Amino acid sequence: MPNFLFVYHGGSMPESEEEQTKIMAAWGAWFQGLGDSVVEPGNPVGMSKTVNSDGSVADNGGANPASGYTVVSAGTIDEAVGKAKSCPMLDGGGSVEVAEIHVVEM
C-alpha cells in the first residue's frame, strides 16, 4: 500500500493552555481514528528557508510555508484525501496538501 505525505500549511497557535489542551485532544482523536494507517505522526515545523536554483536563499519559507507533516498509508490518493478531510488542521483555518511518496531504490 502506498504512503502519502500530508503537509500542513497555515493554522494558528493556541492562545491559552485550555485551547492547547483542546487542540491536542482533537489531534490525538484524529490519529487514533486513522489507526494503523499512520506510518509516522510527524511534527510541527519551524520557519523554513527556500534554496533557489540560482543559489539564492529566501528566508520567508515561500508562498505557502509548511507548518508540519504526517505520513499515512492508503490504497489511493483519493483515500488519503478522504483521511485528510477530517484533520484538525482544517478547523484552525489551515490546509492539508496530500502527495504520494514514490520510493526510489538507490
N, CA, C and O atoms as a GROMACS GRO file, in nm:
protein
  424
    1MET      N    1   0.085  -0.117   0.000
    1MET     CA    2   0.000   0.000   0.000
    1MET      C    3   0.090   0.124   0.000
    1MET      O    4   0.186   0.130   0.077
    2PRO      N    5   0.061   0.221  -0.085
    2PRO     CA    6   0.146   0.340  -0.091
    2PRO      C    7   0.134   0.428   0.034
    2PRO      O    8   0.035   0.424   0.106
    3ASN      N    9   0.237   0.508   0.055
    3ASN     CA   10   0.238   0.607   0.162
    3ASN      C   11   0.215   0.745   0.103
    3ASN      O   12   0.252   0.772  -0.012
    4PHE      N   13   0.153   0.831   0.182
    4PHE     CA   14   0.123   0.966   0.140
    4PHE      C   15   0.173   1.065   0.243
    4PHE      O   16   0.164   1.042   0.364
    5LEU      N   17   0.226   1.175   0.194
    5LEU     CA   18   0.275   1.282   0.279
    5LEU      C   19   0.164   1.386   0.294
    5LEU      O   20   0.114   1.438   0.195
    6PHE      N   21   0.128   1.414   0.417
    6PHE     CA   22   0.036   1.523   0.447
    6PHE      C   23   0.123   1.640   0.491
    6PHE      O   24   0.191   1.632   0.593
    7VAL      N   25   0.121   1.747   0.416
    7VAL     CA   26   0.196   1.867   0.453
    7VAL      C   27   0.094   1.971   0.499
    7VAL      O   28   0.003   2.007   0.424
    8TYR      N   29   0.109   2.017   0.621
    8TYR     CA   30   0.017   2.113   0.679
    8TYR      C   31   0.065   2.255   0.651
    8TYR      O   32   0.184   2.285   0.662
    9HIS      N   33  -0.030   2.340   0.613
    9HIS     CA   34   0.000   2.480   0.585
    9HIS      C   35  -0.094   2.566   0.668
    9HIS      O   36  -0.213   2.536   0.680
   10GLY      N   37  -0.040   2.673   0.723
   10GLY     CA   38  -0.124   2.769   0.795
   10GLY      C   39  -0.164   2.719   0.932
   10GLY      O   40  -0.088   2.651   1.001
   11GLY      N   41  -0.286   2.755   0.970
   11GLY     CA   42  -0.334   2.724   1.104
   11GLY      C   43  -0.290   2.833   1.200
   11GLY      O   44  -0.224   2.929   1.161
   12SER      N   45  -0.326   2.817   1.322
   12SER     CA   46  -0.291   2.918   1.422
   12SER      C   47  -0.244   2.850   1.550
   12SER      O   48  -0.281   2.736   1.579
   13MET      N   49  -0.163   2.921   1.624
   13MET     CA   50  -0.114   2.870   1.752
   13MET      C   51  -0.221   2.895   1.858
   13MET      O   52  -0.286   2.999   1.857
   14PRO      N   53  -0.238   2.800   1.952
   14PRO     CA   54  -0.336   2.821   2.059
   14PRO      C   55  -0.296   2.941   2.145
   14PRO      O   56  -0.178   2.965   2.171
   15GLU      N   57  -0.397   3.015   2.189
   15GLU     CA   58  -0.371   3.136   2.267
   15GLU      C   59  -0.377   3.112   2.417
   15GLU      O   60  -0.337   3.198   2.495
   16SER      N   61  -0.426   2.995   2.459
   16SER     CA   62  -0.432   2.965   2.602
   16SER      C   63  -0.399   2.818   2.623
   16SER      O   64  -0.400   2.738   2.530
   17GLU      N   65  -0.370   2.785   2.748
   17GLU     CA   66  -0.341   2.645   2.782
   17GLU      C   67  -0.464   2.559   2.758
   17GLU      O   68  -0.453   2.444   2.714
   18GLU      N   69  -0.581   2.613   2.787
   18GLU     CA   70  -0.707   2.541   2.766
   18GLU      C   71  -0.727   2.510   2.617
   18GLU      O   72  -0.766   2.399   2.581
   19GLU      N   73  -0.701   2.609   2.533
   19GLU     CA   74  -0.715   2.590   2.388
   19GLU      C   75  -0.613   2.487   2.339
   19GLU      O   76  -0.645   2.404   2.254
   20GLN      N   77  -0.491   2.492   2.391
   20GLN     CA   78  -0.388   2.396   2.352
   20GLN      C   79  -0.430   2.255   2.389
   20GLN      O   80  -0.412   2.163   2.309
   21THR      N   81  -0.485   2.236   2.507
   21THR     CA   82  -0.532   2.104   2.551
   21THR      C   83  -0.642   2.053   2.458
   21THR      O   84  -0.642   1.936   2.421
   22LYS      N   85  -0.734   2.141   2.421
   22LYS     CA   86  -0.844   2.104   2.332
   22LYS      C   87  -0.791   2.063   2.194
   22LYS      O   88  -0.835   1.963   2.137
   23ILE      N   89  -0.698   2.141   2.141
   23ILE     CA   90  -0.641   2.112   2.009
   23ILE      C   91  -0.563   1.980   2.012
   23ILE      O   92  -0.575   1.900   1.920
   24MET      N   93  -0.484   1.958   2.115
   24MET     CA   94  -0.406   1.834   2.124
   24MET      C   95  -0.499   1.713   2.136
   24MET      O   96  -0.468   1.607   2.082
   25ALA      N   97  -0.610   1.728   2.206
   25ALA     CA   98  -0.707   1.619   2.216
   25ALA      C   99  -0.768   1.589   2.080
   25ALA      O  100  -0.790   1.472   2.046
   26ALA      N  101  -0.796   1.693   2.002
   26ALA     CA  102  -0.851   1.673   1.867
   26ALA      C  103  -0.752   1.599   1.778
   26ALA      O  104  -0.790   1.509   1.705
   27TRP      N  105  -0.625   1.638   1.785
   27TRP     CA  106  -0.522   1.568   1.707
   27TRP      C  107  -0.509   1.422   1.753
   27TRP      O  108  -0.499   1.332   1.670
   28GLY      N  109  -0.509   1.400   1.883
   28GLY     CA  110  -0.500   1.264   1.935
   28GLY      C  111  -0.615   1.177   1.888
   28GLY      O  112  -0.595   1.062   1.850
   29ALA      N  113  -0.735   1.232   1.891
   29ALA     CA  114  -0.853   1.157   1.845
   29ALA      C  115  -0.844   1.129   1.696
   29ALA      O  116  -0.882   1.021   1.651
   30TRP      N  117  -0.796   1.226   1.618
   30TRP     CA  118  -0.782   1.207   1.474
   30TRP      C  119  -0.682   1.096   1.444
   30TRP      O  120  -0.709   1.008   1.363
   31PHE      N  121  -0.565   1.102   1.510
   31PHE     CA  122  -0.465   0.997   1.489
   31PHE      C  123  -0.519   0.860   1.530
   31PHE      O  124  -0.496   0.761   1.462
   32GLN      N  125  -0.591   0.855   1.640
   32GLN     CA  126  -0.649   0.729   1.685
   32GLN      C  127  -0.748   0.677   1.581
   32GLN      O  128  -0.751   0.557   1.554
   33GLY      N  129  -0.827   0.765   1.522
   33GLY     CA  130  -0.922   0.726   1.419
   33GLY      C  131  -0.855   0.676   1.293
   33GLY      O  132  -0.911   0.591   1.222
   34LEU      N  133  -0.735   0.727   1.264
   34LEU     CA  134  -0.661   0.679   1.147
   34LEU      C  135  -0.603   0.541   1.170
   34LEU      O  136  -0.575   0.468   1.075
   35GLY      N  137  -0.584   0.505   1.295
   35GLY     CA  138  -0.536   0.371   1.331
   35GLY      C  139  -0.402   0.336   1.270
   35GLY      O  140  -0.309   0.416   1.271
   36ASP      N  141  -0.395   0.213   1.215
   36ASP     CA  142  -0.269   0.162   1.160
   36ASP      C  143  -0.224   0.231   1.033
   36ASP      O  144  -0.113   0.206   0.986
   37SER      N  145  -0.307   0.319   0.976
   37SER     CA  146  -0.265   0.388   0.853
   37SER      C  147  -0.161   0.496   0.883
   37SER      O  148  -0.098   0.548   0.791
   38VAL      N  149  -0.143   0.531   1.011
   38VAL     CA  150  -0.041   0.631   1.046
   38VAL      C  151   0.095   0.562   1.042
   38VAL      O  152   0.126   0.477   1.124
   39VAL      N  153   0.176   0.602   0.945
   39VAL     CA  154   0.311   0.549   0.931
   39VAL      C  155   0.406   0.628   1.020
   39VAL      O  156   0.490   0.571   1.089
   40GLU      N  157   0.391   0.759   1.018
   40GLU     CA  158   0.469   0.849   1.103
   40GLU      C  159   0.381   0.968   1.138
   40GLU      O  160   0.337   1.040   1.049
   41PRO      N  161   0.354   0.990   1.266
   41PRO     CA  162   0.266   1.101   1.303
   41PRO      C  163   0.324   1.237   1.267
   41PRO      O  164   0.250   1.333   1.251
   42GLY      N  165   0.456   1.246   1.254
   42GLY     CA  166   0.519   1.371   1.216
   42GLY      C  167   0.527   1.469   1.330
   42GLY      O  168   0.516   1.432   1.447
   43ASN      N  169   0.545   1.596   1.295
   43ASN     CA  170   0.564   1.703   1.392
   43ASN      C  171   0.535   1.837   1.328
   43ASN      O  172   0.532   1.848   1.205
   44PRO      N  173   0.515   1.938   1.411
   44PRO     CA  174   0.512   2.074   1.356
   44PRO      C  175   0.654   2.109   1.310
   44PRO      O  176   0.750   2.048   1.356
   45VAL      N  177   0.666   2.206   1.223
   45VAL     CA  178   0.798   2.251   1.179
   45VAL      C  179   0.810   2.401   1.201
   45VAL      O  180   0.710   2.472   1.206
   46GLY      N  181   0.934   2.447   1.213
   46GLY     CA  182   0.961   2.589   1.231
   46GLY      C  183   0.972   2.660   1.098
   46GLY      O  184   0.948   2.602   0.992
   47MET      N  185   1.008   2.787   1.104
   47MET     CA  186   1.025   2.868   0.985
   47MET      C  187   1.129   2.804   0.894
   47MET      O  188   1.231   2.755   0.940
   48SER      N  189   1.102   2.805   0.765
   48SER     CA  190   1.193   2.742   0.670
   48SER      C  191   1.261   2.846   0.582
   48SER      O  192   1.222   2.963   0.579
   49LYS      N  193   1.361   2.801   0.512
   49LYS     CA  194   1.430   2.881   0.411
   49LYS      C  195   1.417   2.806   0.279
   49LYS      O  196   1.414   2.683   0.277
   50THR      N  197   1.409   2.879   0.171
   50THR     CA  198   1.397   2.819   0.039
   50THR      C  199   1.526   2.845  -0.038
   50THR      O  200   1.567   2.959  -0.054
   51VAL      N  201   1.590   2.737  -0.085
   51VAL     CA  202   1.709   2.748  -0.167
   51VAL      C  203   1.664   2.740  -0.312
   51VAL      O  204   1.604   2.641  -0.354
   52ASN      N  205   1.692   2.844  -0.389
   52ASN     CA  206   1.651   2.852  -0.528
   52ASN      C  207   1.758   2.796  -0.621
   52ASN      O  208   1.873   2.780  -0.582
   53SER      N  209   1.718   2.766  -0.745
   53SER     CA  210   1.810   2.705  -0.841
   53SER      C  211   1.931   2.792  -0.872
   53SER      O  212   2.035   2.741  -0.913
   54ASP      N  213   1.919   2.923  -0.852
   54ASP     CA  214   2.034   3.012  -0.875
   54ASP      C  215   2.123   3.025  -0.752
   54ASP      O  216   2.220   3.101  -0.753
   55GLY      N  217   2.091   2.950  -0.646
   55GLY     CA  218   2.171   2.952  -0.525
   55GLY      C  219   2.127   3.055  -0.423
   55GLY      O  220   2.177   3.056  -0.311
   56SER      N  221   2.034   3.142  -0.460
   56SER     CA  222   1.985   3.240  -0.364
   56SER      C  223   1.897   3.171  -0.260
   56SER      O  224   1.842   3.063  -0.284
   57VAL      N  225   1.886   3.234  -0.144
   57VAL     CA  226   1.809   3.178  -0.034
   57VAL      C  227   1.704   3.279   0.011
   57VAL      O  228   1.736   3.395   0.039
   58ALA      N  229   1.579   3.234   0.019
   58ALA     CA  230   1.471   3.317   0.071
   58ALA      C  231   1.441   3.272   0.213
   58ALA      O  232   1.430   3.153   0.240
   59ASP      N  233   1.429   3.367   0.303
   59ASP     CA  234   1.407   3.337   0.445
   59ASP      C  235   1.260   3.323   0.483
   59ASP      O  236   1.231   3.293   0.599
   60ASN      N  237   1.168   3.344   0.391
   60ASN     CA  238   1.027   3.350   0.428
   60ASN      C  239   0.952   3.218   0.414
   60ASN      O  240   0.833   3.214   0.443
   61GLY      N  241   1.017   3.111   0.373
   61GLY     CA  242   0.950   2.982   0.361
   61GLY      C  243   0.865   2.968   0.237
   61GLY      O  244   0.794   2.869   0.223
   62GLY      N  245   0.868   3.063   0.146
   62GLY     CA  246   0.792   3.053   0.022
   62GLY      C  247   0.651   3.108   0.036
   62GLY      O  248   0.614   3.165   0.138
   63ALA      N  249   0.573   3.089  -0.069
   63ALA     CA  250   0.439   3.145  -0.077
   63ALA      C  251   0.343   3.083   0.024
   63ALA      O  252   0.251   3.150   0.072
   64ASN      N  253   0.362   2.955   0.056
   64ASN     CA  254   0.272   2.886   0.147
   64ASN      C  255   0.355   2.794   0.236
   64ASN      O  256   0.358   2.673   0.214
   65PRO      N  257   0.422   2.850   0.337
   65PRO     CA  258   0.515   2.770   0.416
   65PRO      C  259   0.449   2.653   0.489
   65PRO      O  260   0.335   2.661   0.535
   66ALA      N  261   0.524   2.545   0.497
   66ALA     CA  262   0.477   2.427   0.570
   66ALA      C  263   0.477   2.457   0.719
   66ALA      O  264   0.564   2.529   0.770
   67SER      N  265   0.377   2.400   0.790
   67SER     CA  266   0.374   2.416   0.935
   67SER      C  267   0.384   2.281   1.007
   67SER      O  268   0.390   2.277   1.130
   68GLY      N  269   0.385   2.170   0.929
   68GLY     CA  270   0.401   2.038   0.987
   68GLY      C  271   0.377   1.930   0.883
   68GLY      O  272   0.350   1.960   0.766
   69TYR      N  273   0.387   1.805   0.926
   69TYR     CA  274   0.370   1.693   0.833
   69TYR      C  275   0.328   1.567   0.906
   69TYR      O  276   0.344   1.555   1.027
   70THR      N  277   0.273   1.473   0.830
   70THR     CA  278   0.240   1.338   0.876
   70THR      C  279   0.254   1.246   0.755
   70THR      O  280   0.234   1.289   0.642
   71VAL      N  281   0.288   1.120   0.778
   71VAL     CA  282   0.290   1.020   0.672
   71VAL      C  283   0.185   0.914   0.704
   71VAL      O  284   0.184   0.857   0.813
   72VAL      N  285   0.096   0.887   0.607
   72VAL     CA  286  -0.008   0.784   0.623
   72VAL      C  287  -0.005   0.689   0.505
   72VAL      O  288   0.043   0.724   0.397
   73SER      N  289  -0.056   0.569   0.526
   73SER     CA  290  -0.071   0.475   0.415
   73SER      C  291  -0.218   0.473   0.375
   73SER      O  292  -0.307   0.487   0.459
   74ALA      N  293  -0.241   0.455   0.245
   74ALA     CA  294  -0.376   0.448   0.191
   74ALA      C  295  -0.369   0.376   0.057
   74ALA      O  296  -0.264   0.371  -0.006
   75GLY      N  297  -0.480   0.322   0.014
   75GLY     CA  298  -0.484   0.249  -0.112
   75GLY      C  299  -0.466   0.339  -0.233
   75GLY      O  300  -0.404   0.300  -0.332
   76THR      N  301  -0.521   0.462  -0.226
   76THR     CA  302  -0.515   0.556  -0.338
   76THR      C  303  -0.501   0.698  -0.282
   76THR      O  304  -0.520   0.721  -0.162
   77ILE      N  305  -0.469   0.790  -0.369
   77ILE     CA  306  -0.462   0.930  -0.324
   77ILE      C  307  -0.600   0.980  -0.283
   77ILE      O  308  -0.610   1.062  -0.192
   78ASP      N  309  -0.705   0.932  -0.349
   78ASP     CA  310  -0.840   0.975  -0.309
   78ASP      C  311  -0.874   0.926  -0.168
   78ASP      O  312  -0.940   0.996  -0.092
   79GLU      N  313  -0.829   0.805  -0.134
   79GLU     CA  314  -0.850   0.754   0.002
   79GLU      C  315  -0.770   0.839   0.102
   79GLU      O  316  -0.820   0.870   0.210
   80ALA      N  317  -0.647   0.876   0.066
   80ALA     CA  318  -0.566   0.960   0.153
   80ALA      C  319  -0.631   1.098   0.172
   80ALA      O  320  -0.632   1.151   0.282
   81VAL      N  321  -0.685   1.154   0.064
   81VAL     CA  322  -0.754   1.282   0.073
   81VAL      C  323  -0.874   1.270   0.166
   81VAL      O  324  -0.901   1.362   0.244
   82GLY      N  325  -0.945   1.159   0.160
   82GLY     CA  326  -1.058   1.136   0.250
   82GLY      C  327  -1.015   1.137   0.394
   82GLY      O  328  -1.087   1.190   0.480
   83LYS      N  329  -0.898   1.080   0.424
   83LYS     CA  330  -0.846   1.081   0.560
   83LYS      C  331  -0.809   1.223   0.603
   83LYS      O  332  -0.829   1.262   0.718
   84ALA      N  333  -0.755   1.301   0.509
   84ALA     CA  334  -0.713   1.438   0.540
   84ALA      C  335  -0.832   1.530   0.566
   84ALA      O  336  -0.818   1.631   0.636
   85LYS      N  337  -0.947   1.497   0.511
   85LYS     CA  338  -1.064   1.586   0.524
   85LYS      C  339  -1.112   1.601   0.668
   85LYS      O  340  -1.185   1.696   0.698
   86SER      N  341  -1.073   1.511   0.757
   86SER     CA  342  -1.114   1.523   0.897
   86SER      C  343  -1.000   1.571   0.987
   86SER      O  344  -1.010   1.563   1.109
   87CYS      N  345  -0.892   1.621   0.926
   87CYS     CA  346  -0.775   1.667   1.002
   87CYS      C  347  -0.807   1.793   1.082
   87CYS      O  348  -0.869   1.886   1.030
   88PRO      N  349  -0.766   1.798   1.209
   88PRO     CA  350  -0.789   1.916   1.292
   88PRO      C  351  -0.725   2.044   1.238
   88PRO      O  352  -0.766   2.154   1.275
   89MET      N  353  -0.626   2.031   1.151
   89MET     CA  354  -0.562   2.149   1.091
   89MET      C  355  -0.666   2.236   1.019
   89MET      O  356  -0.655   2.358   1.017
   90LEU      N  357  -0.766   2.170   0.961
   90LEU     CA  358  -0.868   2.242   0.885
   90LEU      C  359  -0.956   2.327   0.977
   90LEU      O  360  -1.005   2.432   0.936
   91ASP      N  361  -0.976   2.281   1.101
   91ASP     CA  362  -1.057   2.357   1.197
   91ASP      C  363  -0.989   2.488   1.238
   91ASP      O  364  -1.056   2.583   1.278
   92GLY      N  365  -0.856   2.492   1.227
   92GLY     CA  366  -0.781   2.611   1.262
   92GLY      C  367  -0.755   2.703   1.144
   92GLY      O  368  -0.675   2.796   1.154
   93GLY      N  369  -0.823   2.678   1.032
   93GLY     CA  370  -0.807   2.764   0.916
   93GLY      C  371  -0.691   2.727   0.826
   93GLY      O  372  -0.661   2.799   0.732
   94GLY      N  373  -0.625   2.615   0.854
   94GLY     CA  374  -0.513   2.571   0.772
   94GLY      C  375  -0.558   2.482   0.658
   94GLY      O  376  -0.678   2.464   0.634
   95SER      N  377  -0.462   2.426   0.588
   95SER     CA  378  -0.490   2.334   0.479
   95SER      C  379  -0.396   2.214   0.488
   95SER      O  380  -0.294   2.218   0.557
   96VAL      N  381  -0.434   2.107   0.417
   96VAL     CA  382  -0.352   1.986   0.414
   96VAL      C  383  -0.323   1.952   0.268
   96VAL      O  384  -0.415   1.928   0.189
   97GLU      N  385  -0.197   1.951   0.234
   97GLU     CA  386  -0.153   1.910   0.100
   97GLU      C  387  -0.124   1.761   0.106
   97GLU      O  388  -0.055   1.716   0.196
   98VAL      N  389  -0.176   1.684   0.010
   98VAL     CA  390  -0.159   1.539   0.009
   98VAL      C  391  -0.080   1.500  -0.116
   98VAL      O  392  -0.118   1.536  -0.227
   99ALA      N  393   0.029   1.425  -0.098
   99ALA     CA  394   0.110   1.381  -0.212
   99ALA      C  395   0.158   1.239  -0.187
   99ALA      O  396   0.200   1.204  -0.077
  100GLU      N  397   0.153   1.157  -0.292
  100GLU     CA  398   0.204   1.020  -0.280
  100GLU      C  399   0.356   1.023  -0.272
  100GLU      O  400   0.422   1.099  -0.343
  101ILE      N  401   0.411   0.939  -0.185
  101ILE     CA  402   0.554   0.925  -0.171
  101ILE      C  403   0.598   0.812  -0.264
  101ILE      O  404   0.554   0.698  -0.250
  102HIS      N  405   0.684   0.844  -0.359
  102HIS     CA  406   0.736   0.744  -0.452
  102HIS      C  407   0.869   0.694  -0.398
  102HIS      O  408   0.960   0.773  -0.375
  103VAL      N  409   0.879   0.564  -0.378
  103VAL     CA  410   1.002   0.504  -0.326
  103VAL      C  411   1.094   0.475  -0.444
  103VAL      O  412   1.056   0.405  -0.538
  104VAL      N  413   1.215   0.529  -0.438
  104VAL     CA  414   1.314   0.510  -0.543
  104VAL      C  415   1.429   0.430  -0.484
  104VAL      O  416   1.490   0.471  -0.385
  105GLU      N  417   1.457   0.318  -0.544
  105GLU     CA  418   1.569   0.235  -0.497
  105GLU      C  419   1.700   0.296  -0.546
  105GLU      O  420   1.713   0.328  -0.664
  106MET      N  421   1.794   0.311  -0.457
  106MET     CA  422   1.925   0.368  -0.493
  106MET      C  423   2.029   0.259  -0.494
  106MET      O  424   2.146   0.286  -0.521
   0.00000   0.00000   0.00000
